[in-house]
Amino acid sequence: MRNTARWAAIIGLAATSVCGPLIGAAAAAPDAAPSSLYAPSALVLTTGHGDNAASATPERAVTLNCAPTASGTHPAAAQACAELRGVGGDFSALKPRDDVWCTKLWAPVVVTVQGVWQGKRVSYERVFGNTCVKDALDSSVFAF
């Protein structure tokens, strides 16, 4: 009987901790659209020098939240979110501009993305030959 009471208490506390914030938000602002209707899009983007993410030390990291509105520490959050929506959250679809010429100097730059895009887990890593190649992307997503 004691185990049943413990499990009931644990399940009750878990339900309260998960559902409690949703109920509080709905009660606090009845006229406002609840933010839980939006699929979360919250990302952490990093950049650093190295051959891969495991060996590179992150030199810069920013946050990018795209739902319900663009925010975070990314310097161009609204533009980056719009560009990601345009490619359906596919980071590999971000292509370089045609009017930029970069040297072939090998000084690898690694960018990583971890988080959630429209409710789905995201884990992305890309190695660019050098900073010029990274900056040549026709996107502001990795421009930080």
N, C-alpha and C positions, 0 to 999 in steps of 0.2 A: 504494500500500500504506500510505503514511503517513496518508492521509486516512481510510482504513478504521480504522486503529488509533486515530486521534483521535476518530472518531465512536463507536467502541466504548467508549473511555474516558469520553466525555461522557455517553453513554447509561447506562453503569454508575454514574457519579457521580450522575446525576439519579435513577436508580432507588434508589440507596442513600439519597439525601437525602429522597426521598418515602416510601419503605417502611421506612427505618431506624427512625423514631420509632414506627411501628406495631408492629414486631417487638420493640423495646425495651420498650414498654408491656405487650405480651402476655407477655413473658418475666419482667418484674418482678413482675407480679401475676396469676398464673395462675388464682386463684380469683375475682378481681374481674371484673365485666362490663366489657369494653372500651368506652371512650367513643366509639370510632369507629362503634358501632352506632347512635348517636343522630345524627339530622340536625342540623347546627349551626344554632343560633339566637343570633346575636350581633349586636347593634344599637348604633349610636351615635345618640342623640337630641339635638337642639339646639333652642334657642329664642332668639329675638332680636326686636328691633323693626325693622320695615321692611315695604315693600310686597311683597317677594318675597325668596327666599333669596339671590339674587345681589346685592341691594342691602343686605340686612340684615347687621349684624355679630353673630355669635353671642355671646350674653351668658352662656349656660350650656350645658354639654354633659354628658351622662351616658352610661354604657355600661349595656347590659342584655343579659345572657346568660340564655337560658331552657332550654338543654339541655346536659347532662343535668339540672342543677338550676338554680334561679334564683340569679343572682349579678350582680355589677357594682356600679357606683357609684350606680345609681338608688336613691333613698331607700325605695321600696316595691317592690323587684324581684319578690318572690314574687307579690304582688297584681297587678302590671302584667303579668307573664307569664301568670297565670291569666286575666286579662281578654283578653289577646291570643289565647290558645288558644280562649277562648269565642267570638271572632268570626273564628276561622280566620286570624288574622294580617292581617285587612283593617282598616287604620287608619281608613279612611273610614266604617266601620260603627260607630265610637265616636260615640255621640249625646249631646247635652246633656240635662241633667236638666230636668224641667218646672217645678220649684219655684224656679228662679233667674231673676231679672229683671236685665238689664244695660242700661246706657244705650247710645245709638246713637253715642256719641263715637267718631270714627275715629282710633284710635291703634293701627295694625295690629301684630299679633304673628305672627311666622312660626315654625312648628315644622317640623323636618325629621327624617327617619329615613333612615339609610343602613346597609346591612349585609346580613345573611342571615337569613331566617326559614325554618326547617325545610328548609334546603338550597337555598332559592331566593333570588336576589338581590332586595333591596328598596331602592327609592328613592322616598321619599314627601315631599311638601311640602304644607303647609296654612297658609293665612293666616286668622287670626281678626281680627275687627273691633277688639278690645281685649283686655286681660288678663282681664277679667271673663268674656268670652265663652269664652276658652280654659279658664279655671278652672271653667266651668259644665259641662264634659264630665262625664258619669257614668262616669268612669274615672280611675285613678291613673297611666295611661301617661304623660301629659304634665304631671303634677304634680311638678315638680322645680325 
